[in-house]
Amino acid sequence: MTKASFAGWPPARPFMVVLSGPSGVGKTVLCRHLLEQDPRLVRSISATTRSPRGHEQDGVDYYFWSEPQFRSEIDRGHFLESAVVHGHLYGTPRAPLETALSAGRFPLLDVDVQGGRSVKALVPDAVLILVSPPSRAALESRLRGRMTDAESSIEERLAAASQELREGEHYDYLVINDVLEDAVRAAATIIAAERLRVSRRFGASGR
């Protein structure tokens, strides 16, 4: 071994963790549990042009921006990725990610599948986890249980779910969110295993 000694191994380089999946699959709750369990993770707050739902707060759940403000930020290059999802603009501000990585922390992104693929194209060492419901019926039940969406919106989201899940072939891992505790454990295990990759300590070759 040429790059390490008994004195210690270099720390793993921090990386982005991306969770994606259909609306209503439970990504927000999953992220919350992961953040509570792992202090090295830091939540990435997305910006959106949609209105807040329920008890959502600006700067806590999302940055709720007007469309002109959002498009101004796009023009200024302040987003790592942005996309139109269900008729609204969503984007991931770049600066907080860079700050977290520089501090040795691991940004946790909750983005749609378009955003996930964009992040992977720009940041190849990002870890992409697709979160799937156990069935279409379970997803429909969760969407209706939120009691925040109109019937037309629920139907639109269910129709989009099949296409979103087909994006799984472009992701690194699949977590089926049937029992929440099991899904949290699976996602945490993925993140822990990725931190143990030798290539994240010594470079792409691992030698």
N, C-alpha and C positions, 0 to 999 in steps of 0.2 A: 504494500500500500504506500503510495507516494505522497498523497496530499493530506493525510491525517496522521496523527500520532496518538500515543497513549494519553497525551495531555488533554485531548478533547476533540470533538468533531465541530466543524463550523455549523452555525444554526441554519435551519432550512430557510430558504428565501420565501418571504410571504407571497401569497398568490390570491387571486380573486376566486370566490366560490359563487357560482350562479345557480339559483333555483328557478325553474320555469315549470309551467303547467297550465292547464285550463283554469279559467276563472271559477272560483268556488272549490278548488281542489284542496285548499288548506295550506297554501304556501306561507301566508302571513303568520299563522299560528305556528307552523313548523319553524320558521325563522325565529320567532320569539323564543321558543324553547331552546334552540341552538345557541342564541345569544346569551340566554340565562345560564347555560351550562358551560360555555367556553368564553372566558374574558378576552381571549386573543382575537375573537371575531368582532367586527364592527359593522353595524348595519349601514348600507348605502341607501340614502333616501332619494327616491325618484321624484321627478317633477311631472306634473300632468295638467292638462287643461280641463279635466272633468271636475264636477262638483264634489265636495266631501260627502261621504256616506256615513250615516249614523253619528258616532262620536269621533270621527276622524278629525285630526287637528293639523293645521298648516305647520310645516317644519318638523312634525313628529311622525306622522304617517306618510305624508307626501308634501311636496311643495306645490300648492295649488296656484297656478299661474294663469293669467289670461293668455289667449292665443297670440296676441301681438308680442307680449313679453316672452313667451316661449320661443317664437320664431326669431326674435331678436337674439336670444341666447344661442340658437342654432347658427345664425349668421356669424356670431362671434367665436364659434368653435368651442363653446363651453361644455358640450356634451360628448361623452364617450360614444354613446349610441342614442338614437331616437327613432320612434316609429309611430304610426297611427294604429291604434288598437281599439276596436269597437267604436270607431268614430271620434276618438279623442287622441290627442298627442301625449306621448309618454317619453321620458328621456332620463338618462343617467348622468348627472353632473360629474365632470372629470376631476375637478380640483380635490374634493374630499377623498376620492380613491387614491390619488397620488400622495396625499398627506398621510393616509392610513398606512400605505405600503412603505413609505419612508420611515414610519415609526415602528415598523416590524409587525404590524397587525394585518389581519386577513379580512378584507372587505367581503361582506355577504350581500349579494345582489338578488333582489326579487324582481325578475323581469320576464316579459313574455318570450316566446320561442324566437321571434324575430330578433329581439334584443340579445338573446343568448348567442345566437349564431353570429351576430355582429361583434359581440365582445370576443368570441373565440377567434374570429378572423383578425381582430386587432391585437389581441393578447393571447397568443397560442397556449401559454401555460395555465390559463384559467381553467378551473374545474367545473364542468357543466353537469348538473343533476336535474333530470326530468322527473317531476312529481306527477304521478298518475292516480286517478281514482280507481277503486276496485271494480267499478262498473259504471255504465252510463246512468243507471237508475240511482246509484249512490250520489253521483255528481248532481243530478237533477234535484234530489232531495236536499242536498246542501245548499244549492242555489236558492231554492224556494224557502229554505229555513232561515236564510239571511234576512228575508223580508225587506230588502233594500232595492230590488229591481222590479221593473214593470214586466208584465208577461211577455211582451215583445222582446225585451232585453234578455230574458231567460232563454227564450227560444233561439235567439241569435247566438248566445254564448254556448248553448248546447250544440248548435250546428257547427260552430267554430272549433269545438273541443276535439272532434275526430281528426281534423287537419292538424291541430297543434300536437296531438299525440303521435301523429305520423312523423313528426320531426325528431322523434326519439333516436332514430338512426344517426343523427348528427351529434348526439349528446354522449357524454362519457359514462354516465350511470343512470339507472332507473330506480326510483323509490316508489313503491305503491303505498299510498296513504290510506290504508284500511283502518288499522288500529294506530292511533296517533303515537303512542309510546314506541311502537315498533318502528314507525317511520322516522321518528327522531333518532332512535338508536342507529338505524341504518345510515342516515345522513351523517351523524357524528362519526361513525366508523369510517365512512368514506373520507371525510376530512382528515381524520387522524392518520389513515393509511397514506394519503397523499403527502402529508408532512414527513413521512418516513422515507419517501423516495430519495435514494442517494443522489439522483440527478438534480434535486432541489438544493443540494448542499455543494455539489462540485461542478454543476454544469450539465449540459445535455448528455455527455457521454457517460457520466457517473464514474469516471476513472481519473 
